């Protein structure tokens, strides 16, 4: 990458930190298998004046989802599960579901929620909200958090959580629309049941250990706690404030292995660990001579997208114009509609605290940004970084 672009990337990162918009961030760009850019700015711990560095551990939140999707596809290519399977085959809580229509009436599903619906977020599950589905989902998360606050990782397991989600009315008929929510958490529970292993153990055996992702897990043990980045609430014109609450059932300090291993939000990782996973997807399922997915499976992960009816639901997401969605990731299908520069066929996802990953097959490139900013997702800094990278 040209030196002037590297300097611009550093400048926008430093400016974001100086404005209090971002507490600290890392950026890593790998192209043609070679590291092109590594930059850092700001702090992992503002109060202690600890600069953010390459070995710091970040809570991924929704950037956990692509890893969960890859784990499901491992089972698919081995013939253990079928994406057309009903979820109730693995989780009895999904039997005899009901759909709560917008007019308040209930009806039976025209077909059961399928694994495919989970992978595409077309299940009718959601995160919180003011409707009945959202309120009951919020209440379940609060119950998980109460268990966390009692100590030792909580009491509601991954499978119990998913089975209880199955008892909550769906927002719409399965497969007929799109809504962001708890589908990936249910995928994690399905993997646990289908594999006969705890979800976290399956990820460790099938993905983390083979790829050498030694700092990626659902918790951060005592000997690594000093490397866990602090979380901040950053509001324009105000100094960042430490955020200490638990969100979506994830323990903020990650000090204990959780009973509920959240496939949608629960993992923590370093920038180098996650880069290995991203490179594996770019390389057609293989990294450093280790095959995690077969080439056709890896290609499917980054190319499967929504139907026209489902896309209408996704199109309500401001800022993701031009993208579609599939296998728990965004996929750029029309760069002419996007609000940033981009590359057709690029795919990835981000997290609630601002971690961001993109795989760009056209450019043989991956890039990652890591930060811990409350309510971030894809935000101003992410978009500025995208524009600079794609301007080359």
Residue pairs with C-beta under 8 A, 6 or more apart in sequence:
1 29
1 31
1 36
1 37
1 389
1 392
2 392
5 388
5 389
5 391
5 392
6 37
6 39
8 388
9 27
9 37
9 39
9 385
9 388
9 389
10 39
10 41
12 381
12 384
12 385
12 388
13 22
13 25
13 27
13 39
13 41
13 42
13 381
13 385
14 41
14 42
16 22
16 25
16 41
16 380
16 381
17 23
17 24
17 25
17 41
17 42
17 43
19 236
20 234
20 235
20 236
20 237
20 238
20 239
20 240
21 234
21 236
21 373
21 380
21 381
22 41
22 42
22 234
22 354
22 371
22 373
22 381
23 42
23 43
23 44
23 46
23 52
23 230
23 232
23 234
23 240
23 371
23 372
23 373
24 40
24 41
24 42
24 43
24 44
24 46
24 51
24 52
24 229
24 371
24 372
25 40
25 41
25 42
25 52
25 354
25 369
25 370
25 371
25 381
26 38
26 39
26 40
26 52
26 53
26 54
26 56
26 271
26 368
26 369
26 370
26 371
27 37
27 38
27 39
27 40
27 367
27 368
27 369
27 385
28 35
28 37
28 38
28 271
28 272
28 275
28 367
28 368
29 35
29 36
29 37
29 38
29 365
29 366
29 367
29 389
30 36
30 275
30 278
30 279
30 365
30 366
30 367
31 363
31 364
31 365
32 364
32 365
33 279
33 364
37 367
38 54
40 51
40 52
40 53
40 54
41 52
42 51
42 52
43 49
43 50
43 51
43 52
44 50
44 51
44 52
44 53
44 56
44 229
44 230
45 229
45 230
46 230
46 232
46 240
46 242
47 230
47 242
52 229
54 270
54 271
54 272
55 215
55 227
55 270
56 227
56 228
56 229
56 270
56 370
57 215
57 220
57 224
57 227
57 228
57 229
57 268
57 269
57 270
58 229
58 268
58 269
58 270
58 271
58 353
58 355
58 370
58 371
58 372
59 229
59 231
59 250
59 254
59 267
59 268
59 351
59 353
59 355
59 372
60 265
60 267
60 268
60 269
60 274
60 351
60 355
61 247
61 248
61 250
61 265
61 351
61 352
61 353
61 355
62 184
62 264
62 265
62 349
62 350
62 351
62 352
62 377
63 267
63 274
63 349
63 350
63 351
63 355
63 356
63 357
64 184
64 262
64 263
64 264
64 265
64 266
64 267
64 351
65 184
65 263
65 264
65 265
65 328
65 329
65 349
66 277
66 281
66 327
66 328
66 329
66 348
66 349
66 357
67 203
67 207
67 216
67 267
67 277
68 184
68 187
68 188
68 191
68 263
68 264
68 328
69 119
69 184
69 187
69 301
69 327
69 328
69 329
70 207
70 277
70 281
70 292
70 293
70 301
71 187
71 188
71 191
71 199
71 202
71 203
71 206
71 207
71 263
72 81
72 115
72 119
72 187
72 190
72 191
73 293
73 297
73 300
73 301
73 327
74 206
74 207
74 292
74 293
75 81
75 191
75 194
75 195
76 82
76 83
76 297
77 293
77 294
77 297
80 194
80 195
81 90
81 115
81 190
81 194
82 115
83 114
83 115
83 116
83 119
84 114
84 115
84 116
85 114
85 115
86 94
86 111
86 112
86 113
86 114
86 115
87 94
87 112
87 113
87 114
87 115
87 117
87 118
87 123
87 166
87 186
87 190
88 94
88 95
88 112
88 113
88 166
90 189
90 190
90 193
90 194
91 159
91 162
91 163
91 166
91 186
91 189
91 190
91 193
92 163
92 166
93 162
93 163
93 164
93 165
93 166
93 167
94 112
94 113
94 163
94 166
95 166
97 108
97 109
97 112
97 113
97 166
97 167
97 169
97 170
98 106
98 107
98 108
98 109
98 169
98 170
99 106
99 107
99 108
99 109
99 124
99 169
99 170
99 171
99 172
99 173
100 106
100 131
100 132
100 133
100 169
100 170
100 171
101 107
101 172
106 169
109 170
109 173
109 174
110 173
110 174
111 174
111 175
112 174
113 123
113 124
113 125
113 166
113 170
113 174
114 174
114 175
115 187
115 190
116 122
116 175
117 123
117 124
117 174
117 175
117 183
118 125
118 183
118 184
118 186
118 187
118 190
119 183
119 187
119 304
119 326
119 327
119 328
120 178
120 183
120 304
120 306
120 310
120 325
120 326
120 327
121 178
121 179
121 180
121 181
121 183
121 325
121 328
122 174
122 175
122 176
122 177
122 178
122 179
122 306
122 310
122 313
123 170
123 174
123 181
123 183
123 186
124 133
124 170
124 171
124 172
124 173
124 174
124 177
124 179
125 133
125 137
125 165
125 168
125 170
125 171
125 179
125 181
125 182
125 183
125 186
126 133
126 134
126 137
126 171
126 179
126 180
126 181
126 182
127 134
127 137
127 180
127 181
127 182
127 248
128 134
128 135
128 137
128 138
128 141
129 135
129 137
129 138
131 171
132 168
132 169
133 168
133 169
133 170
133 171
136 168
136 169
137 165
137 168
137 181
137 182
140 161
140 164
140 165
140 168
141 248
141 249
143 156
144 154
144 156
144 161
144 249
144 260
145 246
145 249
147 154
147 155
147 156
147 259
148 154
148 246
148 249
148 251
148 258
149 246
151 256
152 256
153 219
153 251
153 256
153 257
153 258
153 259
154 249
154 251
154 258
154 259
154 260
155 259
156 164
156 259
156 260
157 259
157 260
158 185
158 188
158 189
158 192
158 198
158 199
158 259
158 260
158 261
158 262
158 263
159 189
159 192
159 193
160 260
161 185
161 189
161 249
161 260
162 185
162 186
162 188
162 189
162 190
163 189
165 182
165 185
165 186
166 186
171 177
171 179
172 179
175 310
176 309
176 310
177 309
177 310
177 312
177 313
178 306
178 310
178 311
178 312
178 313
178 314
178 325
179 313
180 317
182 264
183 264
183 328
184 263
184 264
184 265
184 328
185 262
185 263
185 264
185 265
186 263
187 263
187 328
188 199
188 261
188 262
188 263
188 264
189 199
189 263
191 199
191 202
191 263
192 198
192 199
192 202
195 202
197 205
198 261
199 261
199 263
200 217
200 218
200 257
200 261
204 217
206 292
207 213
207 277
207 292
208 214
208 216
208 217
208 273
210 290
210 292
211 273
211 276
211 277
211 280
211 287
211 288
211 290
211 292
212 273
212 276
212 288
213 269
213 273
213 274
213 276
213 277
214 273
215 224
215 227
215 268
215 269
215 270
215 273
216 267
216 268
216 269
216 270
216 273
216 274
217 267
217 268
218 254
218 257
218 258
218 261
218 262
218 266
218 267
218 268
219 251
219 254
219 255
219 256
219 257
219 258
219 268
220 227
220 228
220 253
220 254
220 255
220 268
222 255
225 253
225 255
228 253
228 254
228 268
229 370
229 372
230 242
230 372
231 242
231 243
231 244
231 252
231 353
231 372
231 373
231 374
232 240
232 241
232 242
232 243
232 372
232 373
232 374
233 240
233 241
233 242
233 243
233 374
233 375
234 240
234 373
234 374
235 241
243 252
243 374
244 252
245 252
246 252
247 265
247 352
248 262
248 264
248 265
248 352
249 258
249 260
249 262
249 265
249 266
250 258
250 262
250 265
250 266
251 258
254 268
258 266
260 266
265 351
265 352
270 370
271 368
271 370
274 355
274 357
274 368
274 370
275 366
275 368
276 287
276 288
277 287
278 348
278 357
278 358
278 359
278 366
278 368
279 287
279 366
280 286
280 287
280 292
280 293
280 298
281 293
281 298
281 301
281 302
281 359
281 366
282 359
282 360
282 361
282 364
282 365
282 366
283 298
284 293
284 295
284 298
284 299
285 291
285 292
285 293
285 294
285 295
285 297
285 298
286 292
293 301
300 327
301 327
301 329
301 347
302 327
302 329
302 331
302 345
302 347
302 359
302 361
303 326
303 331
303 345
303 347
304 326
304 327
304 331
305 311
305 324
305 325
305 326
305 331
305 333
306 314
306 324
306 325
306 326
311 324
314 320
314 323
314 324
314 325
315 321
319 339
319 378
319 383
320 330
320 378
321 337
321 338
321 339
322 332
322 333
322 334
322 335
322 336
322 337
322 338
322 339
322 342
323 330
323 331
323 332
323 333
323 338
324 330
324 331
324 333
325 331
328 349
329 347
329 348
329 349
330 347
330 348
330 349
331 345
331 346
331 347
332 338
332 342
332 343
332 344
332 345
332 346
332 347
333 344
333 345
334 344
335 341
335 342
335 343
335 344
339 383
340 383
340 386
340 387
340 390
341 386
341 387
341 390
341 391
342 386
342 390
343 360
343 361
343 362
343 363
343 390
344 362
345 360
345 361
345 362
346 358
346 359
346 360
346 361
346 362
347 358
347 359
348 356
348 357
348 358
348 359
349 357
350 356
350 357
350 376
350 377
350 378
350 382
351 376
351 377
352 374
352 375
352 376
352 377
353 371
353 372
353 373
353 374
353 376
354 369
354 370
354 371
354 372
354 373
354 376
354 377
354 379
354 381
354 382
355 368
355 369
355 370
355 371
356 368
356 369
356 370
356 378
356 382
356 385
357 366
357 367
357 368
358 366
358 367
358 368
358 386
359 366
360 366
360 367
367 385
367 389
369 381
369 382
369 385
371 381
373 379
376 382
